[in-house]
């Protein structure tokens, strides 16, 4: 695991339940404001499934974006938390 990935997981772990943040927002918080694709790649291979709420990270335009377990599962998890997507 890289230092960048560790930073991403730490930032994403702090996103409150029932809230979302964008890949760009995460990239800015880890000090790499243009690395939003790298954020997505890091989340896609997260070894912390269930501990790091990767499903709370969406695209800056409000659309769902990707998810290792598929977009339907991401949408289901967000709806379960009360987030309308």
N, C-alpha and C positions, 0 to 999 in steps of 0.2 A: 504494500500500500504506500502511496506517495504522500508527501507532506500536504500537497494540494488536496488530495482526496480526504485526508484526515480533517483538514480545515472545513471542507464542504460538509462532511458528516456532522461535525461539531455545530456548524451554523444551522443546518437543517434540523438538528435535534432540538433546537430552541424555538422552532415555529410552533406557536400555541395550537392546541386542538381547535378545530372548527375555523382555522384561518389558513390562507394560502399565501405563498410568496412566489415571485417569478424566478426563473433560472438566472435572469440578469441580476435581480436583487441579491441572490446568493453569490453570484460571481463578484459583485461589488463588495460584499461583506468579507470575502476571502482575499480581497486585494487584487483581483484580476478582472476588472470591469468588462472586458470583452471576451471572457472565457466562458460564456454561458453554455456553449456546446460542450465544453469540457466538463462543466457541472453536470449536464445531462448524462454524459458518458460515465462519470464517477458514480452518479446515483444508480445508473443501470446495472452496475456491477457491485453494488453495496453488499458487503458481507454482514451487514447489520439489519437484515430484513426483519421487521417487527419492532426494532428498537429505534431506528432512524426513520421518521415519517416521510419517506420519499414522495408519497402520494400527495403531499401538501405543496409540492413545487409544480407550478404550471407555467405556461407560456405567458409572456408579457401582455399579449393581446387578450388574455383571459381564457383561451382555449386550453384544453386538457393536457396536450403534450404527450410524451411517451411514458411508458411504465414497464418495468421488467416483466410483470405478470399480466400485461395487456391493459389497454385503455378502459375496457369495460370494468375490470377490477378496480382500477384507479377511481373511476367515476363512482362505483359502488361504495368504496371506502370514504370518499369525500361526502357523498350523500348521507352516509351513516353518521358522519360528524356534523351534519347540518349545513354543509356547503352546497349551494346550488351551482351546478356547472352545466 
